Amino acid sequence: MKITAVEPIHLRVPNVEAIPDGTLDVLVVLIHTDAGITGIGEVTSQSYVCKACFDAPRSAARRHGLTSILVGEDPLDVEGLWEKMYYETNRYGRRGAAIHAISGADIALWDIKGKAEGKPVYELLGGAHRQDVRAYASVLFGDTPEDTAKLAKEFADLGLTAAKFGWGPFGQDPDVDFAHVQAAREGLGDERDLMVDAGHAWEWEVALERAKLLEPLGIGWLEEPVGQDDRRGYAELCKRSPVPIAGGEGDVTHWDFEDLIERGVHVVQPDVAFCGGLTVCRRVSQMTQAHGRRAVPHCFSTGINLTASLHWMASVPNGDLVEYCLRPSPLMRKLVKNLPPLVDGRVPVPDGTGLGIELDEEIIREFRVNY
């Protein structure tokens, strides 16, 4: 089997707001083969830039566009192609947009391999430890504690057993922070898990004080309390914090996550469609298993990302948690025809071959960006 074409498709809703919402603009990656099998992937990044990473023609060594690297290759050699893409882009890549783009190709290659072998992706990644995965809702804090409490109650009414609140008014004043987290706790109830995303709000010393302040409210983790590049801050905070520290949604390659683990981060959060794909995620969860840590996917874009994350979590012994985006964007709700549903707080893992999903061609036509 050979790769015959790579098709990066840019989808974008008419009004893209300047808010942390990955459901408004996405790059879908289709990889076609001479066996009639097409793999589906996604890139969650700056789509215009990442599309150029595919479309760029061959250049000098280690400067090639991804399409020119992949066409003619055997799609079943997934990990070998990851290494080839990584090496052949390293003059403009190694981190950043090139790795983000590789993520979409890698997901599509795993989809092809599963379809060719008649197996779901989770089986290729190491087997199934569960048929569904517990979901947690992810949302911005409300404008007021009352708004936050209302959102939390809505999540509880949906049957969710966990929720994460972040950003918004959080991070500026300790009294306001405590009031919002207390409101979220009261709205969810004591029996549900509550996580807090600080959105890189503080230096590590302030983060430690906030962790101590919020500990009585029983939060499951405090996410990205320091800057993403503040590795020393993570190291100092993690060895002192009374609550687990999470981070890594902006990191790429298993080397970045190895560093976070060495710094003491308790929960690492790769985004499958950003960090380098399922190949990287499998390496990361192997490391977290070896070091007694936990991997939980960041997942806030489309059903492609959600499905890839579900397959990854199904293959990880302690991977029973996935971020479930509830945004109304059609790219989240409708792009994948058979979007895995939320059922009693859990999400079933598709058991068809490959990723087990089908895209809606009408949604692609409606939101496709024509260059």
Secondary structure, 3 states (H helix, E strand, C coil): CCEEEEEEEEEECCCCCCCCCCCCEEEEEEEEECCCCEEEEEECCCHHHHHHHHHCCCCCCCCCCHHHHHCCCCCCCHHHHHHHHHHHCCCCCCCCHHHHHHHHHHHHHHHHHHHHHCCEHHHHHCCCCCCEEEEEEEEECCCCHHHHHHHHHHHHHCCCCEEEEECCCCCCCHHHHHHHHHHHHHHHCCCCEEEEECCCCCCHHHHHHHHHHHHHHCEEEEECCCCCCCHHHHHHHHCCCCCCEEECCCCCHHHHHHHHHHHCCCEECCCCCCCCCHHHHHHHHHHHHHHCCEECCCCCCCHHHHHHHHHHHHCCCCCCCEEECCCCCHHHHCCECCCCCCECCEEECCCCCECCCCECHHHHHHHECCC
